[in-house]
Amino acid sequence: MISSLGPGGAERIMSLLAGELVARGHDVWLVTLAQTGEDFFLVDSRVHRLGLGLSRESTRIWDALYANVCRIRALRRAVMSAAPDVVLSFMTRTNVLVLLACNGLRVRVVVSERVDPASHRERLLWRGLRSLLYPRADAVVVQTERVAAWFRRRLWRRDRVVVIPNLVVPGEQTLDPSEPPPQPFILGAGRLVHQKGFDILIRAFGAVAPDAPQLQLVIAGEGPEAQRLRELAAGLGLGFRVTFLGNVRNLSALMRHAVAFVLSSRYEGFPNVLLEALACGLPIVATDCPEGPREILAHGQYGLLVPCNDAAALAGAIARLMADAQLRQRLSALGPIATAPYEKCRVVDAWESVLAHS
């Protein structure tokens, strides 16, 4: 269960995991609060797909309370209809609703946090419900040891906190010819929100651009900050050198045409896009933000790490990478080593174990 299968890291992992589990012979239902027509990611046809059509936003508190009561009831009906052995839920708010929906039912519940809760502050109500309800879960799955430590300090059943990183699945190599990228270009990808730090990336690129007149910046993703970011690029005189592609379904193919990948986030959970870039052999520049990049890049062994919220440092790392072909080649060759711990079979084995024995 997840809110939607829109374009996001958690949604991608949920869709992949459902397909991998059904391929192993499990009977899998994938339930979203959103309707199925809003799916961005494709799901294995053997997965039972149910969209509840209950994802609209509420502007008033009483409307929100009523909407969540309706969601809890619908989720409970879905669980009773499917009669599963175990329910897996992703992301805080959906986790809370699922735990309430499954209250009193004879079904195991596994919830998974997909961001760093110390950096991503949910509203007080959701934080309170999380503290109250997560101890009822049969397992709480997180992506890093640091987040695991955060939850173990707050849950009385510390043994129920389990670490499972994201899995990496190399995508297709053929790029849609209708979207030819400029060459050469560096790539950033993610939802266009404050968390992802694309404003920092654009400013850093602006500092590098005068010394690299052929270099372009391509940003894949959509979000509420899209217009502001376009205006920032135009204001810095980069309007013709920064391309906003919107959501890209075959991101791996785009990555294979890039010179480098840059992750500029202010905080992360466990950025799957970084694993995907490594799997595609891209040299990496990433901010050393709380959670994810430092662990994936082995403290800078597999890519360049720079401080968060520091456009000058990010620009310096990009300039260094662009000026040193041997460095780019060395980092590119390390991609398979960096992604080995996140190989599909190993990660799905871990999920299958938790779901079977929680």
C-alpha positions in Angstrom: 0.0 0.0 0.0 1.2 3.5 -1.0 -0.4 6.8 -1.6 0.2 6.7 -5.4 2.5 5.4 -8.1 3.4 8.9 -9.2 7.0 9.9 -10.2 9.0 9.4 -7.1 11.7 7.1 -5.6 9.4 5.4 -3.1 6.8 4.8 -5.8 9.4 3.3 -8.1 10.7 0.9 -5.5 7.1 -0.2 -4.5 6.3 -0.9 -8.2 9.5 -2.8 -8.7 9.2 -4.8 -5.5 5.6 -5.8 -6.2 6.8 -7.2 -9.6 9.8 -9.0 -8.1 7.6 -10.7 -5.4 4.9 -11.8 -7.8 7.7 -13.2 -10.1 8.8 -15.4 -7.1 5.3 -16.9 -6.9 3.6 -14.7 -4.3 0.1 -13.4 -4.7 0.5 -9.6 -4.6 -2.0 -6.8 -4.4 -0.8 -3.3 -4.9 -3.2 -0.7 -3.4 -3.0 3.1 -3.8 -5.1 5.9 -2.4 -4.8 7.4 -5.9 -6.7 6.0 -8.9 -4.8 3.7 -11.3 -5.1 6.2 -14.1 -2.6 8.4 -12.3 0.2 5.8 -12.3 3.6 6.9 -13.7 5.3 3.6 -13.2 4.2 0.4 -14.9 3.4 -2.7 -12.7 3.8 -6.3 -13.6 0.5 -7.5 -15.1 0.4 -10.4 -12.6 0.0 -8.0 -9.7 -3.6 -7.3 -8.6 -3.8 -3.5 -8.9 -6.4 -1.5 -6.9 -6.7 2.3 -7.0 -9.1 3.7 -4.4 -9.4 7.2 -5.9 -9.2 8.9 -2.5 -6.0 11.0 -2.8 -7.5 14.5 -3.2 -6.1 17.3 -1.0 -8.3 18.9 1.7 -8.0 22.5 2.6 -10.1 22.5 5.8 -9.4 20.4 8.9 -12.8 18.8 9.1 -12.6 17.9 5.4 -9.2 16.4 6.0 -10.5 14.3 9.0 -13.5 13.1 7.0 -11.3 12.2 4.0 -8.9 10.2 6.2 -11.8 8.3 7.9 -12.9 7.4 4.4 -9.4 6.3 3.5 -9.1 4.1 6.6 -12.4 2.5 5.8 -11.5 1.8 2.2 -8.1 0.4 3.1 -9.7 -1.8 5.7 -12.2 -3.1 3.1 -9.3 -3.8 0.7 -7.4 -5.8 3.3 -10.5 -7.8 4.2 -11.2 -8.5 0.5 -7.6 -9.6 -0.4 -7.2 -11.5 3.0 -3.4 -11.2 2.9 -0.8 -12.8 5.2 1.0 -9.5 5.5 0.5 -5.8 4.5 3.4 -3.7 3.5 3.0 0.1 3.6 5.4 2.9 2.4 5.6 6.5 3.7 4.6 8.0 7.0 1.0 9.1 6.4 0.0 6.0 4.5 1.7 3.9 7.2 -0.4 5.6 9.9 -3.6 5.1 7.9 -2.8 1.4 7.2 -2.0 0.7 10.9 -5.4 2.2 11.8 -7.2 0.3 9.0 -5.7 -3.0 10.1 -6.4 -2.6 13.8 -8.1 -5.7 15.1 -7.6 -7.7 11.9 -5.5 -10.9 11.9 -2.9 -9.7 9.5 0.8 -8.8 10.0 1.7 -5.2 9.1 5.1 -4.0 8.0 5.7 -0.2 7.5 8.6 1.5 5.8 9.9 5.0 6.2 11.4 6.4 2.9 13.0 9.6 4.2 15.1 10.8 7.1 12.6 11.7 9.8 15.1 14.0 11.5 15.3 16.2 8.4 11.8 15.8 7.0 9.5 17.1 9.7 5.9 15.9 9.4 3.2 17.9 11.0 2.7 17.4 14.7 -0.4 15.3 14.3 1.3 12.8 12.0 4.4 12.6 14.2 2.2 11.9 17.2 0.3 9.2 15.4 3.5 7.7 14.2 4.9 7.5 17.7 1.6 6.0 19.0 1.1 3.5 16.2 4.5 2.3 14.9 5.0 0.1 18.0 2.0 -1.9 16.8 3.8 -2.7 13.5 5.4 -6.1 13.1 8.4 -4.5 11.5 9.5 -0.9 10.7 11.8 -1.0 7.7 14.2 1.9 7.0 17.0 2.4 4.5 20.0 3.3 6.5 21.6 2.5 9.9 21.3 6.1 11.0 17.6 6.2 10.5 17.3 2.8 12.2 19.1 4.3 15.3 16.6 7.2 15.2 13.7 4.9 15.4 15.3 2.5 17.9 15.6 5.4 20.3 11.9 6.0 20.1 10.3 2.6 19.8 10.2 0.2 22.7 10.4 -2.8 20.4 13.9 -2.0 19.0 14.3 -5.4 17.5 11.5 -4.7 15.0 13.5 -2.0 13.2 15.1 -3.5 10.1 17.4 -1.9 7.5 16.8 -2.7 3.9 18.4 -0.4 1.3 16.9 0.4 -2.1 17.4 -2.0 -5.0 19.0 -0.9 -8.2 17.6 -2.0 -11.6 19.4 -0.7 -14.7 16.9 0.6 -17.2 16.7 0.6 -20.9 19.5 2.0 -22.9 17.5 3.5 -25.8 16.5 7.1 -25.6 13.2 8.4 -27.0 14.3 10.2 -30.2 11.6 12.8 -29.5 13.6 14.1 -26.6 17.2 14.5 -27.9 19.3 16.0 -25.1 21.9 18.7 -25.7 25.5 17.5 -25.7 27.6 17.6 -23.6 25.4 17.9 -20.5 25.4 17.2 -16.8 22.2 15.8 -15.4 20.1 16.4 -12.2 16.9 14.6 -11.6 14.1 14.6 -8.9 11.0 16.3 -7.8 11.3 20.1 -8.2 10.9 20.9 -4.5 13.1 22.8 -1.9 14.4 19.5 -0.5 16.2 18.6 -3.8 18.2 21.8 -3.9 17.9 22.5 -7.7 18.3 26.2 -6.9 21.8 25.4 -5.5 22.6 23.3 -8.6 21.5 26.1 -11.0 23.7 28.6 -9.1 26.6 26.2 -9.1 26.2 25.6 -12.9 26.1 29.4 -13.4 29.6 29.7 -11.7 30.9 26.9 -14.0 29.3 27.9 -17.2 31.6 30.8 -18.3 34.6 28.4 -18.3 32.7 25.6 -20.1 30.8 27.3 -22.9 29.6 24.0 -24.5 28.3 22.4 -21.3 24.6 22.3 -20.6 22.5 21.4 -17.6 19.5 19.1 -18.0 17.0 18.7 -15.1 14.5 15.9 -15.2 11.4 16.1 -13.0 8.4 18.2 -12.1 7.2 19.9 -9.0 5.9 23.1 -7.4 9.2 25.0 -7.8 9.4 24.5 -11.6 8.5 28.1 -12.5 10.7 29.6 -9.8 13.7 27.5 -11.0 13.1 28.6 -14.6 13.1 32.2 -13.5 16.3 31.7 -11.5 18.0 30.2 -14.6 16.8 33.0 -16.8 17.9 35.6 -14.2 21.4 34.2 -14.2 21.6 34.4 -18.0 21.3 30.6 -18.3 18.0 30.4 -20.0 19.4 28.7 -23.1 21.8 26.4 -21.2 19.4 24.9 -18.7 16.8 22.5 -20.0 13.8 21.3 -18.0 12.5 18.0 -19.4 9.7 17.4 -16.9 9.2 13.8 -15.8 11.2 11.3 -17.9 10.0 7.7 -17.8 13.2 6.2 -19.1 15.7 8.0 -17.0 18.4 5.4 -17.4 18.6 6.0 -21.1 19.0 9.7 -20.5 21.7 9.1 -18.0 23.7 7.1 -20.5 24.0 10.2 -22.6 25.2 12.5 -19.8 28.7 13.5 -18.9 28.0 13.4 -15.1 25.2 13.2 -12.6 24.8 15.8 -9.8 22.7 15.3 -6.7 22.2 18.6 -4.9 19.7 17.7 -2.2 19.4 19.4 1.2 18.4 16.0 2.7 17.5 12.6 1.4 16.2 9.2 2.4 18.1 6.8 0.2 18.2 8.4 -3.3 17.5 5.6 -5.8 18.4 8.0 -8.6 22.0 8.0 -7.3 22.1 4.2 -7.5 20.7 4.4 -11.0 23.3 6.9 -12.1 26.1 4.7 -10.7 24.7 1.6 -12.5 24.8 3.6 -15.7 28.5 4.3 -15.2 28.0 8.1 -14.5 30.6 10.0 -12.5 28.9 11.5 -9.5 28.9 14.8 -7.6 26.6 14.8 -4.6 25.9 16.9 -1.5 26.9 15.2 1.7 23.4 15.6 3.0 21.9 13.7 6.0 21.2 10.1 4.8 22.0 8.3 1.6 24.8 9.8 -0.5 27.7 9.3 2.0 26.7 5.7 2.5 26.1 5.0 -1.2 29.4 6.7 -2.3 31.4 5.2 0.6 32.4 8.5 2.1 33.6 9.8 -1.3 35.3 6.7 -2.7 32.8 6.3 -5.5 32.0 9.9 -6.2 32.7 13.5 -5.1 31.0 14.7 -1.9 30.5 18.4 -1.1 28.9 20.2 1.8 25.1 20.9 1.7 23.7 24.3 0.8 27.1 25.4 -0.7 26.8 26.4 -4.3 30.5 27.4 -4.5 31.6 24.0 -3.3 29.3 22.2 -5.7 30.6 24.4 -8.6 34.2 23.6 -7.6 33.5 19.8 -7.7 31.7 20.1 -11.1 34.5 22.1 -12.5 37.1 19.6 -11.2 35.2 16.7 -12.7 34.8 18.5 -16.1 38.5 19.3 -16.2 39.8 15.8 -15.4 38.9 13.1 -17.9 40.9 10.5 -16.0 38.9 11.2 -12.8 35.6 10.9 -14.8 36.8 7.6 -16.3 37.9 6.2 -12.9 34.6 7.1 -11.2 32.7 5.7 -14.1 34.5 2.3 -13.7 33.6 2.1 -10.0 29.9 2.1 -10.7 29.4 -1.7 -10.6 31.4 -2.0 -7.4 29.4 0.8 -5.7 26.0 -0.8 -6.7 26.9 -4.4 -5.8 25.4 -4.2 -2.3 22.1 -3.1 -3.8 21.8 -5.8 -6.4 18.2 -6.8 -7.0 18.2 -10.4 -5.8 20.0 -9.5 -2.5 17.5 -6.7 -1.7 14.4 -8.7 -2.6 15.7 -11.6 -0.5 15.8 -9.2 2.5 12.2 -8.0 1.8 10.9 -11.5 1.4 12.5 -12.5 4.7 10.9 -9.6 6.6 7.5 -10.1 5.0 7.6 -13.8 5.7 8.8 -13.7 9.3 7.7 -10.4 10.8 
